[in-house]
């Protein structure tokens, strides 16, 4: 049985104009298992919008699907 990870990364993106760093918007990118998974999406956004900066904020949260597997030895 595959165990779900205990923590996830909740990623929020702040969007700024590259020219003067004026705030445009922010949005929740989602919840990810690794920083790498979120960075792939942020990189794609940056690549297709060269006039904007995409700054990521990472927050570690407890995975709601995480369950402690009971110790089989104590049964």
Secondary structure by P-SEA (a helix, b strand, c coil): ccccccbbbbbbbbbbccccccccccccccccccaaaaaaaaaaaaaacccbbbbbbbbbbcccccccccccccc
